[in-house]
Amino acid sequence: MEQGCRLARPQSRATARRSLFHKVLQLPLILASTSPIRRQMLEAAGVSFEAVKPDVNEDGAKARLSDAGEIARELACAKAVSVSAGKPGDWVIGSDSVVSIGGRLFDKPRDRDDAVEHLRFFSGKPMMLTSAVALARNGESDWHHVSSATLQVRELSDEFIAAYLDAEWPEVGYTVGVFRLEGLGVRLFDRIDGDHFTILGMPLLQLLGALRERGLLQS
């Protein structure tokens, strides 16, 4: 071995991960959402960001539109645009999810009794979950992606619904499908067809690709 050449000391996996993903963002990035699961998804992917609550009239879009994909796309873009208008130069992520069963669209439950009625209606039916993600800058939409997944809800007894909500309420009250797939919500289903991140509420792989294309993540 020549003088001056030294073997690098082996790195632990944790150290290697930090060196690979530390400060990967080149420009400011904002998540137009206060959703805990969307924040966790970005954090787990090594994306640094600031979370800001968007100011969007969701009822207006839902009153004008009937297609789940169109609603999710418009709301995701609206959330991103609303925050980016007040953050010149920053890139903003917006996301939204819509649950539909047999053509009927569902909002987040108003209270626990409403959650019970939702779960009773879901019982034994295929649930379509549509999620959209968008990027905006300087108050203008720049990119969006929409994807859907189908979740077959098993037959749910009233006893199960009561026990489920005892364990998961009020957290699931903030979700349109009254479930957290990363928690006990997985027990609602017999089968799931679709992208995992779409079901969690944001098509993450497509978003990461869009961030790389714009120089916001290492390629």
N, C-alpha and C positions, 0 to 999 in steps of 0.2 A: 504494500500500500504506500502511495506517495506521501511525503511529509505534508502536513497541513490538511489532509483529507480525513474527516472524522465521520463516523457513522452517526446518523441522527438517532437521538434517544427515542425509543418507542413511545408513542402517545397513547393515552387511554382513549377509549371511545368517546368519553365525555369531552376530553380536551380536543380531540379531532373534530368533533361536531361544533364546538365553540369556534374553532379557528376557521371552519368552513362557512359557517352561517353568521358570524359576528359582523354586524354593520353591513349587511348585504344591500340595504336600501341606499340608493344614490340620491333620491329626491323625497321630500315629505310625502307621507301617505296617511290618509284618514279613512277610517271605517265609519260610514254614516249609519250607525246602529249601536244600540246598547245591549244587543242580544249576547248573553254569556257564551252560548255555544259557538256563535260566529267569531267571537273574540278568541275563544280557545282554539278554534281551527287555525286561525292565522298565527297565533302564538306557537302552536305545535309545529307549524311549517317553517318557523324561524323568521317570520315576517314582523318587522317593527312597524307600529302604527299608533295613531291617536284615535280614540273613539269619541264621536260626537253624535248627539241625538238629532236626527233630521226633523224638519218641520214640514210635513206633507199631509194633505187631506186625502186619506186612503178611501174614505167613503165616496168621494167624487168619482174616482176611477172605477170603483166597483159598481156604481150606479150607471155609468156609461157603457161599460164593457161586460160581456158575458163569458168570454173565453178565458180559461184559467191562465194560459200562457201569455195572453195579451195583458191581463191584469198584473201578473207577476213582473213582466218586462217593464210595463209603464211605471209601476211603483218602485222597482229597483232603480230605474233611470231617474225618476223624480227625486228619490232620496239622495242619490249621488249629486244631482244638479243643485238641489236646495242647499246642501252644505258647501259645495265647491264655489257657489256664487259669493260666499263670504270668506273664502280662503284662496285668494288669487295665487296661481302658480302651483298649488298643491293638487295632487291626484286624490280623488275620492272614490271609495268603493261603496256602492249601494246594493242591497240585496232584499229579496222578498220571496215569500212562499205562499202558495195557495193550495188548499185542500178541497177536493171535489169528490162527491160520491153520487153516481147516477145522474150527473149533470147539476147537482145541487152544490153550491159553493158554501163553505163554512168559514166563519170568523173565529177568533179566539173566544172561548166561553165567557159570558158575562160574570158568572159566579159558579159555585160548585154545583148547584142544581142544574144549571145550564150544561155543565160538563157531563153530568150524569145522562142528560137527554142526548147529548152528542154521542156518547159512547154507546148508548142503547141503539141509536140509529146506525152507527158504524158496524155494529155486531153482524158478522157473517157476510159482509160486503167487501168488494174490492175498493180500496181507497187510492185515488190518484193524487199524488203530491207533486206539484210543479214548483220549481225554484228557479229564480233568475238572479243574475249578478251583473252589475254594470260599473263602468268607469266613467268619471266625468272630470273635467278640468276647466277652470275659469267660467263656470256656469253653463257649460255645454257638454252634452253626452258625447262620449268618444267611442264606446264599445259596450256590447252586452252579449249575454249568452243565456239561453233558457233550456232547461232539461226537466224531464219528468220521470217519476218512478211509480210503480204500482205495488201497493202493500195489501195483501189479503188479510182482512181482519177475521179472526176466528170467532166462533160463537161465544159471546160474553154473558155470563150469568150476572144477575143483580148483586149476588154476594161477592163475586170477583170485582165488579165495578166499585162497590163500596170499599172493599179492602184496598184496592188499587189507589183510589183517591185518598184514603186515609194515609197511605204511604207517600204519595206523590204530590198532593195538593199542598200549597198553592203553586208550586213551581210549574206544573204542566198547564196551569191557567194562562201562562204567557205564550203558549204554543197553539197554532191553529189546529193541529191534529190531536190535542190533548195527550201528547206523549213525548217522552224523551227517549230516543232509541238507545242512547248510551246508558240509560237507567232501566227501570222496570217496564218501560214502554215496549220493550222488545217482546214482552209476554202477551201483547195484544194480537200478535200476528202468527199466521200459519206459514206464510211465504212472502218473500220480498224480492221484487224484480226491479233492478235499477241501481244507479250510482249511489254509493254510500254517502258521499258528501252532499249530493242533491237532497237526500232524505234528511240530513242534518240541517239543511236550510240554505246552502250556498255551494254552487258547483265549483269546488276548489281547484281542481286540476286545470280547468279552462281559465280560471282567474290567474293562476300562477303563470300559465303560458302567456297571457296578455301582459302581465307585469314584466316578464322577461323581454317581450317584444319592445316594450317601451323603456327598457333600461332601468327598470325599478328593482329588478332582481338579477343576480348573476345568471348568465346563460351557460 
